[in-house]
Amino acid sequence: MLHHVEAPLRTVLFRVAALSVLALAVPAVATVHAATEAVSLTLRWTAPGDDSVFGRATLYDMRRSSTPITELNFNTAAQVTGLSAPAAAGTAETFTVSGLTSGVQYYFALRSKDDAGNWSKISNLVAFPLLVGVEDEAAQLSFSSPFPNPSRSPVHFAYALPKGGDVGVDVYDVSGRSVRNLIRGFRPAGQQDLVWDLRGADGSTVAPGVYLVRARMAGETWNRRVVVTR
């Protein structure tokens, strides 16, 4: 999702990062009751650019709260410290939040700043433990165009679900032959990031050419063309 920000003498175009849960670590300590057991949570996202999908943002601001985070209350949520400076646009990034309490509901959101001091809108909201079936009223059903395109490096898509449901995303060549399945199964509500590493189902890099990425969500279908170069 893109957010347009006006800056003096220039126009800055942000792509909002999409957070998701990568891993959960629960220490195996038999003497600690499950209700107070310490856990760590690894979050992942794709680095947004300083100007859309290009360049490098200058700073991340991640927040944590026991209640849902919005644009209005983002600054009052607890700040998560220790994040590194943003990597180049399109880089897969992860961060592990430690010291969480098992059984407690947490919400996380992220935003980034460009070199002119403009802040992006906040990312999608990650809830942990996952709130399966909960609706995200802010998310409008969508599947973005690929970026970058044409590309010789991993291609990114952003998609959004107002309500959790089954998602299917497949890659085909121009003859209609199936190249690879990228997603098949349930996905939670909210905005998510999807990356195709330009590899087929057998793990080998696909040949240069035109490919069709077909997404099916909530009874709708999107077809996106990706041009792979070398």
C-alpha positions as CSV (number, residue, x, y, z in Angstrom):
1,M,0.0,0.0,0.0
2,L,1.4,3.4,-0.9
3,H,1.1,6.6,1.1
4,H,1.8,9.9,-0.5
5,V,3.5,12.6,1.6
6,E,4.2,16.1,0.5
7,A,7.6,17.5,1.5
8,P,9.3,20.9,0.7
9,L,10.6,21.0,-2.8
10,R,10.1,17.3,-3.3
11,T,7.4,14.6,-3.4
12,V,8.1,11.5,-1.2
13,L,6.2,8.3,-1.9
14,F,6.2,5.7,0.9
15,R,5.3,2.1,0.7
16,V,4.0,1.0,4.1
17,A,5.7,-2.1,5.5
18,A,3.6,-5.2,6.1
19,L,4.3,-7.0,9.4
20,S,3.8,-10.7,9.9
21,V,4.7,-13.3,12.6
22,L,7.7,-15.3,11.6
23,A,8.4,-17.4,14.8
24,L,7.6,-17.9,18.4
25,A,10.0,-19.1,21.0
26,V,8.8,-20.4,24.4
27,P,11.5,-21.4,26.9
28,A,11.1,-24.9,28.2
29,V,11.1,-24.1,31.9
30,A,9.0,-26.7,33.8
31,T,9.0,-24.7,37.0
32,V,7.4,-21.6,35.4
33,H,3.6,-21.5,35.2
34,A,2.3,-21.1,31.7
35,A,0.4,-17.9,32.5
36,T,3.6,-16.1,33.3
37,E,6.0,-18.0,31.0
38,A,8.3,-15.6,29.1
39,V,8.1,-15.8,25.3
40,S,9.8,-14.1,22.4
41,L,8.2,-13.2,19.1
42,T,9.9,-12.7,15.7
43,L,8.3,-10.3,13.3
44,R,9.1,-9.9,9.7
45,W,8.5,-7.2,7.0
46,T,9.9,-6.0,3.7
47,A,11.9,-2.8,4.0
48,P,10.1,0.2,2.3
49,G,12.1,2.7,0.2
50,D,12.9,6.3,0.9
51,D,11.0,7.0,-2.4
52,S,8.4,4.2,-2.9
53,V,10.3,1.0,-3.7
54,F,13.7,2.8,-4.2
55,G,16.3,4.0,-1.8
56,R,16.5,3.5,1.9
57,A,14.4,4.8,4.8
58,T,16.3,6.4,7.6
59,L,14.5,5.2,10.8
60,Y,12.0,2.7,12.1
61,D,9.5,3.2,14.9
62,M,7.9,0.0,16.2
63,R,5.2,0.2,18.9
64,R,3.6,-2.4,21.2
65,S,0.3,-2.3,23.1
66,S,-2.2,-4.5,24.9
67,T,-5.0,-2.8,22.9
68,P,-5.3,-2.3,19.1
69,I,-2.9,0.4,17.7
70,T,-4.2,3.0,15.3
71,E,-2.8,6.2,13.7
72,L,-4.4,8.2,16.5
73,N,-2.9,6.3,19.4
74,F,0.4,5.1,17.8
75,N,2.5,7.6,19.7
76,T,1.1,6.6,23.1
77,A,1.9,2.9,22.6
78,A,5.1,1.5,24.2
79,Q,8.1,1.9,21.9
80,V,10.0,-1.2,21.0
81,T,13.7,-0.5,21.2
82,G,16.7,-2.1,19.5
83,L,15.7,-2.0,15.9
84,S,18.5,-1.6,13.4
85,A,18.5,1.1,10.7
86,P,16.3,0.2,7.7
87,A,17.9,-1.8,5.0
88,A,17.6,-1.1,1.2
89,A,14.1,-1.2,-0.3
90,G,12.8,-4.7,-0.8
91,T,15.0,-6.3,1.8
92,A,13.4,-8.9,4.0
93,E,13.9,-7.8,7.6
94,T,13.2,-9.5,11.0
95,F,13.2,-8.4,14.6
96,T,12.7,-10.5,17.7
97,V,10.8,-9.0,20.6
98,S,11.7,-10.7,23.9
99,G,10.2,-10.7,27.4
100,L,6.6,-11.2,26.4
101,T,4.2,-13.0,28.7
102,S,2.5,-16.1,27.5
103,G,-1.3,-15.8,27.5
104,V,-1.3,-12.0,27.2
105,Q,-2.6,-10.3,24.1
106,Y,-0.1,-8.0,22.3
107,Y,-0.4,-5.7,19.2
108,F,2.5,-4.5,17.1
109,A,2.7,-1.8,14.4
110,L,5.6,-0.2,12.5
111,R,6.3,3.0,10.6
112,S,9.3,4.5,8.8
113,K,10.9,7.9,8.3
114,D,12.5,9.2,5.1
115,D,15.6,11.5,4.8
116,A,13.3,14.6,4.7
117,G,11.8,13.8,8.1
118,N,8.5,12.5,6.8
119,W,6.9,9.6,8.6
120,S,4.9,6.9,6.7
121,K,1.5,5.7,7.8
122,I,1.7,2.8,10.2
123,S,1.8,-0.8,8.9
124,N,-0.9,-3.3,9.3
125,L,-1.6,-4.4,12.9
126,V,-0.1,-7.7,14.1
127,A,-1.9,-9.4,17.0
128,F,-0.3,-12.1,19.1
129,P,-1.7,-14.6,19.9
130,L,-3.3,-14.5,16.5
131,L,-6.9,-13.4,16.5
132,V,-8.2,-15.9,14.0
133,G,-11.4,-14.8,12.2
134,V,-11.3,-11.2,13.6
135,E,-12.2,-8.6,11.0
136,D,-9.9,-5.7,10.1
137,E,-12.2,-2.8,9.1
138,A,-9.3,-0.7,7.9
139,A,-8.2,-3.3,5.3
140,Q,-9.9,-3.1,1.9
141,L,-9.8,-6.3,-0.2
142,S,-6.9,-5.8,-2.7
143,F,-3.9,-7.3,-4.4
144,S,-1.2,-4.9,-5.6
145,S,0.7,-4.7,-8.8
146,P,4.1,-6.3,-8.6
147,F,7.2,-4.2,-7.7
148,P,9.7,-3.9,-9.0
149,N,8.5,-4.8,-12.5
150,P,10.3,-5.6,-14.8
151,S,12.6,-7.3,-12.3
152,R,15.7,-9.5,-12.0
153,S,15.4,-9.7,-8.2
154,P,12.6,-10.9,-5.9
155,V,9.2,-9.4,-6.8
156,H,6.9,-8.1,-4.0
157,F,3.1,-7.9,-3.8
158,A,0.9,-6.4,-1.0
159,Y,-2.5,-7.8,-0.4
160,A,-5.2,-7.1,2.1
161,L,-8.1,-9.0,3.6
162,P,-10.9,-7.3,5.6
163,K,-11.6,-10.8,7.1
164,G,-9.5,-13.9,7.4
165,G,-10.1,-16.5,4.8
166,D,-8.6,-18.8,2.1
167,V,-6.0,-17.3,-0.3
168,G,-4.5,-18.8,-3.3
169,V,-1.7,-17.3,-5.4
170,D,-0.1,-19.1,-8.3
171,V,2.4,-18.3,-11.0
172,Y,2.0,-19.4,-14.7
173,D,4.0,-18.9,-17.8
174,V,2.6,-17.4,-21.0
175,S,1.5,-20.9,-22.2
176,G,-0.6,-21.3,-19.1
177,R,1.7,-23.9,-17.5
178,S,1.8,-23.8,-13.7
179,V,5.2,-22.6,-12.5
180,R,4.7,-22.3,-8.7
181,N,2.2,-22.0,-6.0
182,L,3.0,-19.1,-3.7
183,I,0.1,-19.3,-1.2
184,R,-2.6,-21.8,-0.6
185,G,-4.7,-21.8,2.6
186,F,-6.0,-19.6,5.4
187,R,-4.6,-16.1,5.9
188,P,-5.6,-13.7,8.7
189,A,-7.3,-10.3,8.2
190,G,-5.1,-7.3,7.5
191,Q,-2.4,-6.3,5.0
192,Q,0.3,-8.8,4.2
193,D,3.4,-8.9,2.1
194,L,4.1,-11.6,-0.5
195,V,7.5,-12.2,-2.2
196,W,8.2,-14.3,-5.3
197,D,11.9,-15.1,-5.4
198,L,11.6,-15.8,-9.2
199,R,12.0,-19.5,-8.7
200,G,9.8,-22.3,-9.9
201,A,8.4,-25.3,-7.9
202,D,11.6,-27.2,-8.4
203,G,13.7,-24.4,-6.8
204,S,15.4,-23.4,-10.0
205,T,15.4,-19.8,-11.2
206,V,12.9,-19.2,-13.9
207,A,13.9,-18.1,-17.4
208,P,13.5,-14.5,-18.6
209,G,10.1,-13.8,-19.9
210,V,6.5,-12.8,-19.0
211,Y,4.7,-14.6,-16.2
212,L,1.2,-14.4,-14.9
213,V,0.5,-14.2,-11.1
214,R,-3.1,-15.1,-10.3
215,A,-4.5,-14.4,-6.8
216,R,-7.9,-15.6,-5.5
217,M,-9.3,-14.1,-2.4
218,A,-12.9,-13.7,-1.0
219,G,-14.4,-14.8,-4.3
220,E,-12.4,-12.3,-6.3
221,T,-9.5,-12.9,-8.8
222,W,-6.6,-10.7,-9.7
223,N,-4.2,-11.3,-12.6
224,R,-0.8,-9.5,-12.5
225,R,1.9,-9.7,-15.2
226,V,5.5,-9.9,-14.2
227,V,8.4,-9.4,-16.6
228,V,11.5,-11.2,-15.6
229,T,14.8,-10.0,-17.0
230,R,18.4,-11.0,-16.6
